[in-house]
Amino acid sequence: MTDELDSSVRDLADIPAVEVISRAAVMLMSSAAEKLGLADPDPESSPRRDLDEARRVITALAGLVTASVEYLGPHAGPIREGLQSLQRAFREASAHPDEPGKGPGEKYTGPVY
């Protein structure tokens, strides 16, 4: 078991930080999209829709993106666009949308309209 652990640690050590950050961002984006019901034909009736959980994941994504944007290089633009799309989708899905600047992650990214 120790050999397996050592092997996985070495493999992770070989992955550049920008790739680890990008993979984490993509995982958070995918999770948020699922929790917004965007993977289903009718998001409003999706059994996976959970706006409270989506808010948490989008806020975590916003924190990650804001903290690491200087390291993302050419990956920063598409990741930021994905984040903003999720923030807009959250606003559209909400029965009572948050004020601009109060939505998920907006304390890190600024208002998203």
Buried (B, 14 or more C-beta within 10 A) or exposed (E): EEEEEEEEEEEEEEEEEBEEBBEBBBEBBBBBBBBBBBEBEEBEEBEBBBBEBBBBBBBBBBBBBBEBBEEBEEBBEEBBEBBBBBBEBBBEBBEEEBEEEEBBBBEBBEEBE
